[in-house]
Amino acid sequence: MSESAHLPSGIRSAVPFTVIAAVGIVLGGAVSAASAPNANYTASWAVAYLVLVVGIAQLALGVAQALLAPEPPSSRTIAAQVLTYNLANVAVLVGTLVGRTVIVDLGGVLMLVSLVLFMWASRGARTTNTWLLYGFRVVVAILVVTTPIGLIISAVRGQA
């Protein structure tokens, strides 16, 4: 029996997000260490993206959704969220590193789709913890606002 089988069903839905978030944070540290001798804008940006978006934001979204959703999200919903959110992140990172704006833009669209999926899965949230609900909404709002800003910066810089 897996470790996640011992978790309450609601929290179990946060496991894939938590694992991938941890990997993102560790990768951010590894990229930081590897690029330290020759630090540049792109390496610094990649570190921040890995830690903040792949790591912290994903952790916040996955855990908050698990605690807020009136019913544990279905495995299909979790799979769709994990795929869209993380394909978005891969597209943004790869598109930026290889200088392809169209790939970055695809990542931005996938990010917005994933955020809609998170909001949909947590609709009708039942909680007496309004801080958790508002925190979740703030994380979603920050990502919704910063995604197009990042796409514009990417296009203007001409690097992606």
SULBELKA-V920584 format. One record per backbone hydrogen bond with DSSP energy under -1.0 kcal/mol. NH is the residue of the N-H (numbers start at 1). CO is the residue of the C=O. Records with the same first field share a line. If there is no record, write none. Layout:
NH = CO, CO
This chain:
6 = 3
7 = 4
12 = 8
14 = 11
15 = 12
18 = 14
19 = 15
20 = 16
21 = 17
22 = 18
23 = 19
24 = 20
25 = 21
26 = 22
27 = 23
28 = 24
29 = 25
30 = 26
31 = 27
32 = 28
33 = 29
34 = 30
35 = 31
39 = 36
44 = 40
45 = 41
46 = 42
47 = 43
48 = 44
49 = 45
50 = 46
51 = 47
52 = 48
53 = 49
54 = 49
55 = 50
56 = 51
57 = 52
59 = 55
60 = 56
61 = 57
62 = 58
63 = 59
64 = 60
65 = 61
66 = 62
67 = 63
68 = 64
69 = 65
78 = 74
79 = 75
80 = 76
81 = 77
82 = 78
83 = 79
84 = 80
85 = 81
86 = 82
87 = 83
88 = 84
89 = 85
90 = 86
91 = 87
92 = 88
93 = 89
94 = 90
95 = 91
96 = 92
97 = 93
98 = 94
100 = 95
104 = 100
105 = 101
106 = 102
107 = 103
108 = 104
109 = 105
110 = 106
111 = 107
112 = 108
113 = 109
114 = 110
115 = 111
116 = 112
117 = 113
118 = 114
119 = 115
120 = 116
121 = 117
122 = 118
123 = 120
126 = 68
130 = 128
133 = 129
134 = 130
135 = 131
136 = 132
137 = 133
138 = 134
139 = 135
140 = 136
141 = 137
142 = 138
143 = 139
144 = 140
145 = 141
146 = 142
147 = 143
149 = 145
150 = 146
151 = 147
152 = 148
153 = 149
154 = 150
155 = 151
156 = 152
157 = 153
158 = 154
160 = 154
